Amino acid sequence: MQVEIWSDIMCPFCYIGKRRFEEALEQFAQRDQVQIVYKSFQLDASSPKDVAHDVHDMLANKYGMSREEAIRMNDQLTVQAKALGLDYQFDTMILTNTLDAHRLIHYAAQYGKSTEVTELLFKAYFTDSKHVGQAATLAAIGAQAGLDSEAIIAMLASEQFVKEVQADQEEGARLGVQGVPFYVINRKYAISGAQSPAVFLDTLEKAWYEAHPLIDLTPSSGSADEMCTDGVCGVNGVEKA
């Protein structure tokens, strides 16, 4: 089973959704059969790497609200995140362009490290207030996941994985992805937003059983009445306790 997740490192609901999805996955009996593929989605592809204003002012300008309203909105998100064990530090978050962070995720995928690197990027941005647009920061994050930091620096100095990031976004647009997080399960079921673990689990189970239907192996000569129905067990028509 494949689960594709479109997300952006600077999206607070993506980190919340990640935790809720992981909670559902822990309850999913076939979790070892699930392949997770992270897909790139930039909320603001035109953003510079170095931004002068903070996240409160960014939201106020974007949505036409006051700075105080933006702060209250972020405080509410902080409470939601805390319930999941996440520590959001909106006051000190460093806004940036996330293209290179997405390139790092693609690079890490070559070594089976995309999930680990994605987690480290979220933590670096939301909790540790790291500048995830800087090559040195990204190299250090990659090194935490066991990747070669010098190779990451060289990759970021090139154009490697730029086309892959763009291709993810274009693919998402074709599938109707307009916001993140966005989950696509087996290319059949889509879940938009940081839904509850129950929603994720229900969809995972539905997709799994559709792809792996039960096959009745009862021999054609077998007796249909050798079973229990509505609390009564019968063998050859005789009620059995």
C-alpha positions in Angstrom: 0.0 0.0 0.0 1.3 3.4 -0.9 0.5 6.7 0.9 1.6 9.9 -0.9 1.7 13.0 1.3 1.9 16.5 -0.2 3.1 18.9 2.5 5.3 21.9 3.1 7.8 22.3 6.0 6.4 25.7 7.0 2.8 24.4 7.2 1.8 24.0 10.8 -1.1 21.7 9.9 1.2 19.4 8.0 3.2 18.7 11.2 0.0 18.2 13.2 -1.4 16.0 10.4 1.9 14.0 10.4 1.4 13.1 14.1 -2.3 12.2 13.6 -1.5 10.0 10.6 1.3 8.3 12.6 -1.1 7.6 15.4 -3.5 6.0 13.0 -0.6 4.0 11.4 0.3 2.6 14.8 -3.2 1.1 15.0 -3.1 -0.3 11.5 -2.4 -4.0 11.5 -0.7 -3.9 8.1 1.5 -0.9 8.9 4.6 -2.7 7.8 3.1 -2.9 4.3 2.7 0.8 4.0 5.1 2.8 1.8 5.1 6.5 2.6 6.1 8.9 -0.2 6.6 12.6 0.6 5.6 15.0 -2.2 6.7 18.6 -2.4 4.3 21.5 -2.1 5.5 25.1 -1.6 3.0 27.4 0.1 5.0 30.4 -1.2 7.4 29.5 -3.9 8.2 33.2 -4.5 9.4 33.8 -1.0 13.0 34.9 -0.6 15.4 32.8 1.5 15.8 35.6 3.9 12.7 37.3 5.2 12.6 40.5 7.2 9.2 40.1 8.9 8.0 37.3 11.3 5.2 34.8 10.9 2.7 37.0 12.7 3.2 39.9 10.3 3.2 37.5 7.3 -0.3 36.1 8.3 -1.6 39.5 9.1 -0.6 40.8 5.7 -1.8 37.7 3.9 -5.2 37.5 5.5 -5.9 41.1 6.1 -6.0 40.8 9.9 -4.3 42.6 12.7 -1.0 41.4 14.2 -2.8 40.7 17.5 -5.4 38.5 15.6 -2.5 36.6 13.9 -0.9 36.0 17.3 -4.1 34.7 18.7 -4.5 32.4 15.8 -1.0 31.1 16.2 -1.6 30.6 19.9 -4.5 28.4 19.1 -2.3 26.3 16.8 0.3 26.1 19.6 -2.4 24.5 21.9 -3.4 22.0 19.2 0.2 21.1 18.6 0.9 20.7 22.3 -1.8 18.1 22.6 0.1 16.0 20.2 3.5 16.5 21.9 4.7 19.2 19.5 6.3 22.4 20.7 5.5 25.3 18.3 7.6 28.5 18.8 5.9 31.0 16.5 7.6 34.0 18.0 11.0 32.9 16.9 10.3 30.9 13.7 12.4 32.0 10.7 10.4 32.3 7.5 12.2 31.3 4.3 11.8 29.7 0.9 11.4 25.9 1.3 12.7 24.8 -2.1 16.0 23.6 -0.8 14.3 21.8 2.2 12.2 19.9 -0.4 15.3 19.1 -2.4 16.9 17.7 0.7 13.8 15.4 1.2 14.2 14.1 -2.4 17.9 13.6 -1.8 17.2 11.7 1.4 14.6 9.5 -0.3 17.5 7.9 -2.3 18.7 6.5 0.9 15.4 5.6 2.5 15.6 8.6 4.9 12.8 10.9 3.6 10.5 10.3 6.6 13.3 10.9 9.1 14.6 14.0 7.3 11.0 15.4 7.0 10.5 15.0 10.8 13.8 16.7 11.5 13.0 19.6 9.2 9.6 20.1 10.9 11.2 20.2 14.3 14.0 22.5 13.1 11.5 25.0 11.8 8.7 24.9 14.3 10.5 24.1 17.5 14.2 24.9 17.2 13.7 28.1 15.2 16.4 27.0 12.7 16.9 28.7 9.3 15.9 25.8 7.0 16.6 27.8 3.9 20.4 27.8 4.6 22.6 25.1 3.2 24.5 24.7 6.4 21.4 24.1 8.4 20.1 21.6 5.9 23.5 19.8 5.8 23.4 19.5 9.6 19.9 18.1 9.5 20.9 15.6 6.9 23.9 14.6 9.0 21.5 13.9 11.9 19.8 11.4 9.7 23.1 9.7 8.8 23.6 11.4 5.5 26.8 12.9 4.1 26.8 16.6 4.9 29.4 17.5 2.3 27.4 15.7 -0.4 24.3 17.7 0.7 26.2 21.0 0.4 27.3 19.9 -3.1 23.8 18.9 -4.1 22.3 22.2 -2.9 24.9 24.2 -4.8 23.6 22.5 -8.0 20.2 22.3 -9.6 19.7 18.7 -8.6 16.1 17.8 -7.6 14.7 21.2 -8.6 12.8 19.6 -11.4 11.5 16.9 -9.1 10.1 19.4 -6.6 8.4 21.2 -9.5 7.1 17.9 -10.9 5.5 17.0 -7.5 3.7 20.3 -7.4 2.5 19.9 -11.0 1.3 16.4 -10.2 -0.5 17.6 -7.2 -2.2 20.3 -9.2 -3.5 17.6 -11.6 -4.8 15.6 -8.7 -6.6 18.6 -7.3 -4.2 19.5 -4.5 -4.9 23.1 -3.5 -3.7 23.0 0.0 -1.7 20.9 2.4 -1.5 18.4 4.0 -3.0 16.2 1.3 -2.9 12.4 1.4 -3.5 10.1 -1.5 -3.8 6.4 -0.6 -3.3 3.8 -3.4 -4.1 6.5 -5.9 -7.8 6.0 -5.1 -8.6 7.8 -1.8 -7.7 11.4 -0.9 -7.7 13.0 2.5 -7.4 16.7 2.7 -6.2 18.4 5.9 -5.0 17.3 9.3 -7.9 14.9 10.0 -8.4 12.8 13.1 -6.5 9.5 13.5 -9.9 7.8 13.1 -10.4 9.2 9.6 -6.9 8.1 8.6 -7.3 4.6 10.1 -10.7 4.1 8.5 -9.4 5.0 5.1 -6.3 2.9 5.4 -8.3 -0.2 6.3 -10.8 0.4 3.5 -8.1 0.8 1.0 -6.3 -2.3 2.3 -9.3 -4.6 2.2 -10.3 -3.4 -1.3 -6.8 -4.3 -2.5 -6.7 -7.6 -0.5 -10.2 -9.0 -0.5 -11.0 -12.1 1.6 -11.0 -15.3 -0.4 -13.4 -18.1 0.7 -11.4 -21.3 0.7 -14.2 -23.5 2.0 -14.3 -26.8 0.0 -17.4 -27.0 -2.2 -18.4 -30.2 -0.3 -18.2 -28.4 3.1 -21.3 -28.0 5.2 -22.6 -24.5 5.3 -24.3 -25.1 8.7 -21.0 -25.8 10.5 -20.8 -22.2 11.7 -22.2 -19.9 14.4 -24.9 -17.4 13.5 -26.6 -14.9 15.9 -25.1 -16.7 18.9 -26.3 -20.2 17.8 -23.8 -22.8 16.6 -25.1 -25.7 14.5 -23.6 -28.9 13.1 -25.6 -30.8 10.5 -28.7 -28.9 11.6 -28.4 -29.8 15.3 -28.0 -26.9 17.7 -24.7 -27.0 19.5 -23.9 -25.1 22.7 
